């Protein structure tokens, strides 16, 4: 696996690569089941640069959420992180002690979980929950400074200060989601992981929440890892996309390239299956089923469904290779095209 | 003849002595589906718009507070047992969650054999088997890969297509599909929608497609009803309503769709958006247009009385005073003119 970014492509121009704030190297995670280990994530490598919005897309079972939770070391048995590195500011998060990791969470790397609105404590006022988050990390901070920081963060997510006195059930879904964003950015993390942050919201509210997230992310200069299956949301929000299939990254590239000129046959079919408002033509699904991770097919995970499969694809697992500056693909079709 | 019709239907939930806790889920909606002309009609709206309540009213699962639901011109509540059984056979439903409808302890065959038995669709076991296999194929499934399995052994998409197959078994005239693809992945979504469109094309079955997703509604349907808090705010051909929305709410909805194209950015209905964010939690007044509090074009009259539908095109009507120069039309007339 060759992840050596000397250049970063922005609007077709190559510029020197910005600093990598988070680098994931060969992450492997499996679920231990009575019938054997299920390889949910097998050898995933990617990086986030400062201030960038990176989208991790995939269908159910592709390993995207497991990847996101593993970065925070929040996965629980029967899931086991089998190997790899998660480098954040020079530290390998996977090698930290439990206590060091607890400190890194929220302060360095924050998570806005899936269905985050249900992650608020229903018995506690919103303000109390926000204060708890800060107190768990900073014990010297004075009461007034703490209060000021909370108000500042609430304002940045377009919430009035009176939500502090509200219980979660008194807020709308969009407001709860904003509280979760506020909680995520309280300690100014370098990386924000947002796992399907708006999947339960209506489109109008979704757009408002995503625009808020984009704005606070920019103000903080933090990198965002947006995990999800909604390609429309990815197209609207992120700068780069990584496409997961069967526990592996099959393609990484700038968002425009992924949508306009997808390289991996899976990405091509996925993009082709999306409805749009320009044409009413019959759209096509991807034939076949997602692979069983318990008994994965030999060779490339996608070969049983791939219309372009070569005999070789059933034998050898393709590597994720940078075939052009900023464009990685894991497919035998592109073997030899990287110079 | 209209196959299925909602005539000015209202559904109020909750009562309370002083009208406290009263919730008008569906507020005077009319809709019509023609028997001779199979169509796909979308009912679109966000959570709380009343779309699922409307679906349950159309299925006869709940009774309207006022107004009536008619099947071939006959009111549902006045049907006898025999007629009701016929209604249950002709009007089929597919629901959102392809996980909930299955009993995990039974093989999936059970959801297919039960209707065959209940409606005496087959004279023998062999005939029943044939019928089931045929309907599975029509739904895009291979019987040998489906039958004899337990629900957990199938994917969400397969389970949803079994529900399509089950609906097909009864050879219905119309299928109501309530968010049939909102829980399946993109690659399967297309396949399921394609199989629903084939039902209309090849078998002449009408479809009422209930969804929050305007993109797929545009893709598969001919007519669309946009619901906002229980009322129809805009109704007409999808080409008109989605491509050139006229109601401020429809415009806000359409511009908020995250299109899968990085070159078409989220629309620029900035004014609407600003308003919406400050008032999204606030309730509307008792009188007037329900969208008035969020509407950037709000006028004094909007708070006085709810606007009627104005027929702005031959095949579209909008409930908004911005279009009051057009001729007003009742919901029922509009529904009938769209159904043809």
Contacts between the chains, C-beta under 8 A, distances in Angstrom:
chain1	res1	chain2	res2	distance
A	59	B	185	3.8
A	59	B	186	6.8
A	59	B	187	6.5
A	60	B	156	7.3
A	60	B	185	5.8
A	158	B	277	6.5
A	171	B	281	7.8
A	172	B	280	6.5
A	172	B	281	5.0
A	174	B	280	6.5
A	175	B	281	6.8
A	202	B	46	3.9
A	202	B	47	5.9
A	202	B	212	6.8
A	203	B	46	7.1
A	203	B	212	7.2
A	203	B	214	7.8
A	203	B	253	6.5
A	203	B	256	4.4
A	203	B	257	6.0
A	203	B	258	7.3
A	204	B	46	7.1
A	204	B	252	5.8
A	204	B	253	6.5
A	204	B	256	4.6
A	204	B	273	7.9
A	204	B	276	6.2
A	204	B	280	7.9
A	205	B	280	6.7
A	206	B	256	7.2
A	206	B	258	7.4
A	207	B	256	4.5
A	207	B	258	7.1
A	207	B	266	5.8
A	207	B	273	7.6
A	208	B	273	6.8
A	208	B	276	7.4
A	208	B	277	5.5
A	211	B	266	7.8
A	229	B	185	6.3
A	229	B	186	6.6
A	230	B	258	6.7
A	231	B	186	6.4
A	231	B	260	4.4
A	232	B	215	7.6
A	232	B	257	7.0
A	232	B	258	3.5
A	232	B	259	5.6
A	232	B	260	4.6
A	233	B	258	4.7
A	234	B	260	7.7
A	235	B	258	6.8
A	235	B	259	6.6
A	235	B	260	4.9
A	235	B	261	5.7
A	235	B	262	4.7
A	236	B	258	4.5
A	236	B	259	7.4
A	236	B	262	7.6
A	236	B	265	6.8
A	236	B	266	5.5
A	237	B	258	7.8
A	255	B	262	5.0
A	256	B	262	4.8
A	256	B	263	7.3
A	259	B	260	6.6
A	259	B	261	6.2
A	259	B	262	5.6
A	260	B	262	7.9
A	269	B	187	6.8
A	270	B	186	6.2
A	270	B	187	6.2
A	271	B	260	7.3
A	273	B	186	5.5
A	273	B	187	5.1
A	273	B	189	7.3
A	273	B	190	4.4
A	274	B	186	6.3
A	274	B	260	4.3
A	275	B	190	7.4
A	275	B	193	8.0
A	275	B	215	4.6
A	275	B	216	5.4
A	275	B	218	7.5
A	275	B	219	4.6
A	276	B	215	6.8
A	276	B	259	6.3
A	276	B	260	6.6
A	276	B	261	6.7
A	277	B	214	8.0
A	277	B	215	6.2
A	277	B	218	5.7
A	277	B	242	6.5
A	277	B	243	7.4
A	277	B	257	7.3
A	277	B	259	6.7
A	280	B	218	7.1
A	280	B	219	6.0
A	282	B	194	6.1
A	282	B	197	7.1
A	283	B	190	4.5
A	283	B	193	7.5
A	283	B	194	7.2
A	283	B	219	6.8
A	284	B	190	5.9
A	284	B	194	7.6
A	285	B	187	5.2
A	285	B	188	5.8
A	285	B	189	7.2
A	285	B	190	3.8
A	285	B	191	3.2
A	285	B	192	7.7
A	285	B	194	6.8
A	286	B	187	3.7
A	286	B	188	7.9
A	286	B	191	8.0
A	287	B	191	8.0
A	289	B	155	5.7
A	289	B	158	7.8
A	290	B	155	7.2
